Amino acid sequence: MNNILSLAERAFVVFSLLVFMQAFIPAMRQAMGLPIDQGDPISTLFGIFILLVTIFLLVVWYKRVLRIVVKEQLLWILMAIANFSLFWSVAPEETHSNLIILGRITLFGIYFAARYNRKEQLQLLAWTFGIAAVFSLVFALALPTYGLMGRGSVLTPEDMAHAGTWRGVYSHKNLLGRAMVLGGCVFLLFANSNRKYSWVGWTGFVLSIILILGCTSKTALVSLLTLIMLMPLYRALRWNYSVALPFFITTVSVGGSLAIVLVSNAESILGAMGKDLTFTGRVPLWAAVIDKISEHPWLGYGYDAFWLGLDGESAQIWRMLGWAVPHAHNGFIDLCVDLGLIGLSVFVVSYFATYIRAIAEIRKTKTGEGLLPLIYLTFFVLANLTESTIRQNFFWVMYVIITLSTHNNFTQEFEQKQVQPEVNKLLTHSCQGR
């Protein structure tokens, strides 16, 4: 009976993660004759179902939840700023509705971090990305109406601009690419941490690369290659300092040389990728958004209250740039727009505190799953440099999970260093007494 309940709980987790990453939702909307990037009643029901089950599980595992929640402060300060932004929001109704979503997904992140250890987390993520990857390939090859851009009954200019590229179970090719970057890393870590089923991890990794090539996202491909190259560097953090220091000096020297070459040839390299030195119009966009930030620098415009098209504060940017801008195409700028410099500063401190704990976890562990926090934190930065993913459901859930669960290993390591010498002394005195 316990095994059945545990299996059902894991199935709920995988289902929830798929919903958070918006997998299969676009196909469902398309089948209903709705635009794939708008809401629908079934998604709303999914959200309510996930919330109710999450609350129940939080109660069931309340001891673990309390133990992990009290260890974190910065994340809750950031959440408090987001909630209090309702009082100064330029669009309070939008802020209120989006704060409900933020609270719902944060609760799930708390439950996931408290319930499962790192190895179990990696396994569940591998299942999630495995399902998304397999069905994305099926949709692209066997169900092109759903799996390719520019197909279906309800089309947008964006669909037509990328017609024929793969989007799999997602609404856009870039979403597929971004998901498979993280999925590819998860599969690599799984292959290295589970020798018996390493073939599953390698199969998933190859499938992730195929899907990235199919969606033609050069940004996703570069991001995946960057993360793969960083993995040996992160593993080197486990070495003794006498060995690690020369390695890091060599790496920095080689990396600096490559950076000089890339900067010197930036225009031709970006041109080969179909980009330009303005990052496809992002630099003028960033300048315009930063100018708007200067009007509300400290507290911002309120959580998710800025980008409302011609009906909100974003109207000026739309008219200035001449195109329908959905967000700042930079997660950190968008966070500053929402919560001001104060909110951005709290997040940055929270991020680096988590980063330090992630390094401590790497040094403590010897298996692949120990790399997961640092790999995700690096991916999180890469994903938010030219896109805006901080507020997106799945990526925020993952940030909450990593932030909270790194406390466990960090605290255990600290306690072991502090307590173990005292234990050894007591044992020594006890033996001498005998």
N, C-alpha and C positions, 0 to 999 in steps of 0.2 A: 504493500500500500504506500509506504514511504517513497519507494522508487517511482511509483506512478505520479505521486504529488510533485516530486522533485523534477521529473520529466515535464510535467505540465507547467511548472514554474519556469523552466528553461525555455519551453516553447513560447510562453507569454513574453519573456525577455526578447527573444529573437523577433517575434511578431512586432513588439513595440519599437525595437530599433529600426526595423524595416519601414514602419509607419513614420518614424521621426525623420528618416532619410528620404521620405516621399517616394519610395519604391512602389511600383504597381499602381499607385494612386492616379497618375496621368492616364494610364490605359483604362482604368475604371471610369474616369471622367469622360474619356473619349467615347467609350461604349455607351455612356448615358447621353451623348450629344452635347456635352458641356466643354467649354474651353479648358485645356489641360492645366492652365496656370491659375485657375480660380477655384473657389471653395465648392463643396458639395455636401449634402446631408450625411452621406456614409462616412466621410472623413471626420465629421463632427461627432458621429456616434463612436467611431474608433477612439477619438480623443477622450470622450467621457468614459468609455469602457476602461481604457488604460489608466485614467485617473483613479477610478473606483478600486480597481484591482491593486494599483500601487499603494493607495492609502491602506487597504487591508493588509498588504504585505509589510508595510512600514510598521503597522501595529504588531504583526506576528514577530518581526525581528527587531522590536523596539530597543532591546538592550544593545545590540550591535549598532543600531542607528544612532542612539544617544552617545555611544562611545566615540563614534567617528565624527559626529556633528560638532561636539564641543571642542574638538581639536583645531577647528578652522575658524578664523575670524574675518579675514580680508574678503573672502567670497560673500559672507553675509553682509558686510558693510556695502559691497557693491550692489547686492540685491536690495538693500535698504535704500540706497540712493535711487535705484531704478523705480522702486515703489513710491518713494516720496516725490519723484519727478511728476507724478500725477497732479500735484498741487501747482506746478509752474508750466505744465505742458501746454503747447500752443494748440494741441488737438487732444483734449482729455479723454474723449470717447475712444479714440484710436489707442491711446496709451493704456487705458483701462482694459480693453479687450486683449491687447497683446501682453499685458502683465499677467493676465490669467493663464495664457499659454506658457509664458516664461515660468510661472510658478509650478504649473503642471509638469513640465519637462524637467525642472530642477528637482522636484520630488522624486521622479523616477531615477535621476542620476544619483541622488542620495541613497535610495534603496539598492541600486545596482552596486555602488561602491561598498556599501555595508555588508551586502549579502555574499558577494563572491570574492575569492582571492584572485591574485593576478593571473595565475594559470587558468582558472575557470573563466575569467574575463576574456582572455585571449581565445579560448575555445569557442565561447559564445559569439565573439566578434567574427571568428573564422566561419562559423555557421551562417551568420548574417550576411557577410560579404560573399560567401559561397553561393547562397541562394540567389542573391542579387546578380552575381556574375553569370551563373548558369542561365537564368531566365533572361538576362539581357542579351546573351548570345542567341537564345532561342527566338526572342522577339525580333532581333535584327535580321536573322536569316529566314525564319519561318513565318513571322507575323510582321512584315514590313509596315503595314498600316499603323501599327503601334510602336514598332521599334526603330523607325527611321524618321528623321526630320523631314518636314515637307509632305507628309502623308496624313491621311485622315480627312474628316469632313469639316473640321474647324481649324483653319490655318491662320497664322499671323505672319507679318513681314519677316519676323525673326526665323520662323520655320522655313520660309521660302529662301532666305539668304543662305541657309545651311542645308538645303534640300539634298537628301541622299546620305547624309552622315548618320552614324549610329547614335541613338540615344537610349536604347535598351528599355529598361523598365522605368526610366526617368523622363522628365518633361523636356530636358534640353541636353545636348551633347556635352556641354561643359560640366553639367551635374554628374553625368556618367563618368567623364574623365576624372573629376575630382574624387568621386567615390572609389574608383579603381586605383588611384594613387595610394590612398590609405589602405584599401583592400590588398593591394600588392604587397605593401609592407607587413600587414597582418599575416598574410600567407607565408612570407619569408620567415618571420619570427616563429610562426607555428611549425614550419618545416624544421627549424633549428632546435625547437624545444620538445618535439615529439618524434623520436626516431622511428617508432613503430608505424606512425601514419605520416611520415615526412613526405611521402609521395602525394598525399592530399594537398599539403601546403605548396609543393612545387607545381602541381597541376593548377591550383588556384592562381599562383603567381603568373604562370604562362598565360592563363586565360585573362588575367587582368591586363597584361601587355597587349594581347590581341584586341581587347575592347578599347584600350586607349588609342591604339592605331586606327581602329574602326571609327572612333568619334573624331579623329583628326585633331585632337587637342594637343598642340605642341607645348603649351604651358604645363599640361598634365604630364607629358612625357619627360620634360626637363625636371619637373618636381620629383617624379619617381626616381630618375637617375641621380638627382642630388641626394635624396634620402638613402639610396642604396650605397652611394659613395661615403656617406657619413656613418653608416653602420659600423665599419671597421674602426673608425675614429672613436665612436662611442664605446665600443668593446675595449679599446685601449685604456679607457678609464679604470678598468679592473686591474691593470698591471701595477707593479711596483713603480714608485715615482722615479727611481733611477733608470728604469727602462722607458717609462712613459714620456719623460721630459724630452729626450732626444727625438722621440717619435713625433711629438707635438711640434717641436721646433722645425723639423723637416717638413711636416704637413703644412704648417703656416707659411714656410718659405715657398713651397711648391704652389700652394693656394694663392699666395700673393702674386707670384709670377703669372699664373693663369689669369688672375683678376686684371692685371695690367694688360695682358693680351686681349682679353674680352672687352675692356673699356676702350682700348685703342681701335678695335674693330667693331665697336658696338653697332654702328649704322649698317654695315654689311651683314652682320650676324642677324640683327633684328629683321632686316629686309628679307633674308632667306627664310625666316619664320613667318613672314607675312605681317610683321609689325613695323613700327617706326619709333623714332626717339621720343615721341610723345606717348608711347605705349597705347597706340590706337585711340588717341584722343583723351586718354586718362589724365595727362598732366594739366591741360586746361580745365578739366573737370575738377581736379583736386584743388587747383588755385581758386576756382569759383566757390567751392564748398568751404575752404578755409576762410575765405572772405566772409561768408555767412556765419561761420563759427565765431568770428570776431565780434559779431553783434550780440551773442549770448555765450561768452567764453567760459564762464565758470561752471554753470549748471546745465547748459545746453537747452535744447528745445523740448525736452521730454522724451521718454522712452518710445521709440518707434513713431514719433509724431511729425517727422520732417518730410519724408518722401511720400507725399500725397498727390503727386502730379500737379496739375494746374489749380487744384483746390487747396494746396498747402504752401508752406514756405519754399518748397522746391520749385514753384512756378517760375520764379526769377531765373533760376538756373536753366530750366527747360527753354525759356525764351532766349536766354543769352547764348546757349550752345546750339539750339536748333534741333534737338532730338530728345526723345522721351527717356530721361535718365531714371532708372529704377532705384539706384543707390549710388554711393560714392565710389564704388569699385575699389574700396579699401576699407577693410573692417575696422581698423583703428581710427580712421577719420570718421567713419560712421558712428563709432562709439563716442567720440568726442562731440559729434553733432547731437547725439541723444542726451548724454549725461555730462557734457562739458569737460574741461580740463581736470576737474576734481574726480569725476567718474573714471576718466582715462588713466589718471595717475594711480588710483586704487587698483585698477585692473593690471597695470604694468607691474606694480609691487607684488600683487597676487601671483602674476605669471612667473616672475623671477624667484619668488619664494618656492613655488611648485617646482621650478626648474632645478633649484638646489636640492630639493628632496628627491627629485628624479635621478640626479647624479648619485646621490647617496644610495639609492636603491640599486643602481647599476653596480656599484662597487660591492654591494652586499650579496648580490645574486650571481649565479654562473650560467643561467639558462636564458633562452631567447626571450621569454616573457618579461624579463627584467628590463629589456630595452624599450618596451612598449611606451612608458610614460614620456621618455625623452624623444622618441621618434614622433609621437603624436604632437608634442609641444612644438617641435620643429616644423612638422607638417602644418600645424595651426598658423604659424607665422607665414609660411610660404603661401598658404591658401588665402590669407587676408592681405597680401601685398597688392594684388591687382583685382581681387574680388572682395565681397563682403559676406563673410560666413559666421562671424561671431554670434549673431543673433539667430542663425538658422538652427532649427530644432536639434538635429543630430549632432552637429559640431559643438553646440553648447552643452548638450548632455555629456558628450565625451570629455569636455573640459571639466565639468563638475566631477565626473567619475575619477579622472586622473588627479585632480586637485585634492579630493578627499582621500582616495585610496593610497596616495603617496605618504600620507600621514602615518599610516599603519607601519610601513617598513622603516620610515625615518625614526619614529618614536621607539620602535622595537630595537633598532640599532643603538640609539642613544641610551636606552635603558640597559641594554646589554653591556655597553662600555662602562656605565656608571655602577651598575649593580654587581656584575660578575666579579670584579676585584674584591668587593666586600664579601661575596659568597666564598671566594677562594680563601680569604683570610679566616673566615669562620671555620671552614673545613680544616685548615692547617692547624688552628688552635685546638680544634676538637681532637685531631689525631695526636697532637703533642700531649694533650691532657691524658689520653689513654696510655 
